[in-house]
Amino acid sequence: MEVPEASDADKARLRAVVPETPEVAIKPVFGNLGAFVNGNVFAGPFGPTIGVKLSAADKETLECSERTVPFGPVERPMGGYTGPPDIWNGEAKAMRCAPRHGLHVASLPPKAPKK
């Protein structure tokens, strides 16, 4: 299973779409970056695709209205995440959507820090 490394441009795009609030942290994850709220990942790159974790209703709405892509390795996509359409890359639409993803994950129980 090959995991593509995010380019500097991919990492910059993630930072551009993730809201800058005290609750959000962007940290390294397996050689890439992840956007976290309360210790839970809500967005991150897999190569050029930024995957997002959505509520079940938002995921269904997005997947029914847009051409999304599975997020993660072809052999084993990440459950609960979706890759927004490639056309969203660098567009204002992704900027408007990113805070919703963080709000959903913020509603989940916080993850306990590893010791």
Secondary structure as UniProt FT lines:
FT   HELIX           8..17
FT   TURN            22..23
FT   STRAND          24..29
FT   TURN            30..31
FT   STRAND          32..37
FT   TURN            38..39
FT   STRAND          40..46
FT   TURN            47..48
FT   STRAND          49..53
FT   HELIX           56..65
FT   TURN            74..75
FT   TURN            79..80
FT   STRAND          81..83
FT   HELIX           86..88
FT   TURN            89..90
FT   HELIX           92..106
//
